[in-house]
């Protein structure tokens, strides 16, 4: 009993140490204002897992993916001009927008790739173009890749990454 108490106190002392506390998450500095960007956003229509089978192939788990588009500017709208979906080989499979999509200040929208759609492969991606008539806070654009079935679940996000300024 005494050794358990000592171990608990030791663990509490370590967690309270300045070295551990200094590694705590800190707020990120704000991104520079922008009038638009082209973003690359990874999508995982499936992930490989487990052991290799008799053909040296791992098991695959199909995932659905939601492209989340969030205007992070509290005062000005943004316009999503394109959301093109590409496969692992870089072939454009479809453009999800038939016309530009305007997001109100702090507004959001999403686009969805179904669980059964494995056409993109493990290296699928969206290329998203957005613009604004004035400099604004850049939007938060990411995918949420997920699988939920019974007691099994997998979910993770993939952040968008700017590949060029103003489209």
C-alpha positions as CSV (number, residue, x, y, z in Angstrom):
1,X,0.0,0.0,0.0
2,X,2.8,2.4,1.0
3,X,4.7,1.8,-2.3
4,X,1.5,2.5,-4.3
5,X,1.1,5.8,-2.5
6,X,4.7,6.7,-3.1
7,X,4.3,5.9,-6.8
8,X,1.2,8.0,-7.1
9,X,3.0,10.9,-5.4
10,X,6.0,10.5,-7.6
11,X,3.8,10.5,-10.7
12,X,2.0,13.7,-9.5
13,X,5.3,15.4,-8.9
14,X,6.5,14.5,-12.4
15,X,3.3,15.8,-14.0
16,X,3.5,19.1,-12.0
17,X,7.2,19.7,-13.0
18,X,8.0,22.7,-15.2
19,X,9.4,20.5,-17.9
20,X,6.1,18.7,-18.4
21,X,4.1,21.9,-18.0
22,X,6.1,23.8,-20.6
23,X,5.2,21.1,-23.2
24,X,1.5,21.8,-22.8
25,X,-0.4,23.0,-25.8
26,X,-0.2,26.7,-26.5
27,X,-2.4,28.8,-28.7
28,X,-1.1,29.1,-32.2
29,X,-0.4,32.6,-33.5
30,X,-3.1,33.9,-35.9
31,X,-2.5,33.2,-39.6
32,X,-2.0,36.2,-41.9
33,X,-5.1,37.5,-43.6
34,X,-5.7,36.4,-47.1
35,X,-8.0,37.0,-50.1
36,X,-7.9,33.4,-51.2
37,X,-5.9,30.2,-51.6
38,X,-5.8,26.8,-53.2
39,X,-5.6,24.0,-50.6
40,X,-4.6,20.4,-50.8
41,X,-6.7,18.3,-48.4
42,X,-5.8,14.6,-47.9
43,X,-8.7,12.0,-48.0
44,X,-8.4,8.4,-46.9
45,X,-11.0,6.4,-48.7
46,X,-9.4,3.3,-47.2
47,X,-6.5,2.5,-44.8
48,X,-4.4,-0.6,-44.8
49,X,-4.0,-2.5,-41.5
50,X,-3.2,-5.9,-40.0
51,X,-0.9,-8.5,-41.4
52,X,0.0,-9.4,-45.0
53,X,-2.1,-12.1,-46.5
54,X,-0.9,-15.0,-48.7
55,X,-0.6,-12.5,-51.6
56,X,1.5,-10.1,-49.5
57,X,-1.5,-7.7,-49.2
58,X,-2.6,-6.1,-46.0
59,X,-6.3,-5.9,-45.0
60,X,-8.1,-2.7,-46.0
61,X,-10.7,-0.8,-44.1
62,X,-13.0,1.4,-46.2
63,X,-13.7,4.9,-44.7
64,X,-16.1,7.7,-45.4
65,X,-14.8,11.2,-45.6
66,X,-16.4,14.5,-44.9
67,X,-14.8,17.6,-46.3
68,X,-15.5,20.3,-43.7
69,X,-15.5,23.9,-45.0
70,X,-15.5,26.5,-42.2
71,X,-15.3,30.3,-42.6
72,X,-13.2,31.4,-39.7
73,X,-13.8,35.2,-40.3
74,X,-16.4,36.8,-38.0
75,X,-17.2,39.7,-40.3
76,X,-16.9,38.7,-44.0
77,X,-18.1,35.9,-46.2
78,X,-15.8,33.7,-48.4
79,X,-16.6,31.9,-51.6
80,X,-15.6,28.3,-52.3
81,X,-15.0,28.3,-56.0
82,X,-14.0,24.6,-56.5
83,X,-13.8,21.4,-54.5
84,X,-12.2,18.9,-56.9
85,X,-11.8,15.2,-55.9
86,X,-8.7,13.4,-57.1
87,X,-7.6,9.7,-56.9
88,X,-4.3,8.2,-55.9
89,X,-2.9,8.6,-59.4
90,X,-3.8,12.3,-59.6
91,X,-6.8,11.8,-61.9
92,X,-9.7,14.2,-61.2
93,X,-12.7,12.1,-60.4
94,X,-15.3,14.9,-60.0
95,X,-15.8,18.5,-59.0
96,X,-18.2,18.5,-56.1
97,X,-19.4,22.1,-56.8
98,X,-21.5,23.0,-59.8
99,X,-21.5,26.6,-58.8
100,X,-19.6,28.7,-56.3
101,X,-20.6,28.2,-52.6
102,X,-20.7,31.3,-50.4
103,X,-20.1,30.8,-46.7
104,X,-21.4,33.5,-44.4
105,X,-19.2,34.9,-41.6
106,X,-18.5,32.0,-39.2
107,X,-20.6,29.8,-41.6
108,X,-19.8,26.2,-42.6
109,X,-20.7,23.5,-45.0
110,X,-19.5,20.0,-45.9
111,X,-19.2,17.6,-48.8
112,X,-19.3,13.9,-48.4
113,X,-17.5,10.9,-49.9
114,X,-19.4,7.7,-49.1
115,X,-17.9,4.7,-47.3
116,X,-18.6,2.5,-50.3
117,X,-16.8,4.9,-52.7
118,X,-13.3,3.5,-52.9
119,X,-12.5,5.1,-56.2
120,X,-10.0,7.6,-54.7
121,X,-7.8,5.0,-53.0
122,X,-5.5,5.6,-50.1
123,X,-3.9,8.7,-51.7
124,X,-7.2,10.5,-52.6
125,X,-7.4,14.2,-52.1
126,X,-9.5,17.4,-52.5
127,X,-8.1,20.5,-54.1
128,X,-10.2,23.4,-52.8
129,X,-10.1,27.0,-54.1
130,X,-11.5,29.8,-52.0
131,X,-11.6,33.6,-52.4
132,X,-12.8,36.7,-50.7
133,X,-13.2,40.3,-51.9
134,X,-11.1,41.5,-49.0
135,X,-8.4,40.0,-46.7
136,X,-10.0,37.6,-44.2
137,X,-9.0,35.0,-41.6
138,X,-8.2,31.9,-43.7
139,X,-10.9,29.2,-43.4
140,X,-10.5,25.9,-41.6
141,X,-10.7,23.2,-44.3
142,X,-10.1,19.6,-43.4
143,X,-11.5,16.1,-43.9
144,X,-12.9,13.9,-41.2
145,X,-12.2,10.3,-42.2
146,X,-14.4,7.8,-40.3
147,X,-15.6,4.2,-40.0
148,X,-18.2,3.2,-37.4
149,X,-19.7,-0.3,-37.3
150,X,-20.9,-2.0,-34.1
151,X,-18.2,-1.7,-31.5
152,X,-15.5,-0.8,-33.9
153,X,-14.7,2.8,-34.8
154,X,-11.9,4.8,-36.4
155,X,-12.0,8.6,-36.9
156,X,-9.3,11.2,-37.7
157,X,-8.9,14.5,-39.3
158,X,-6.6,15.6,-42.2
159,X,-5.9,19.3,-42.3
160,X,-5.8,21.2,-45.6
161,X,-2.5,22.7,-46.7
162,X,-2.1,25.8,-48.9
163,X,-0.4,25.0,-52.2
164,X,-0.8,28.4,-53.8
165,X,-2.1,31.9,-52.9
166,X,-5.1,33.6,-54.5
167,X,-6.6,31.3,-57.2
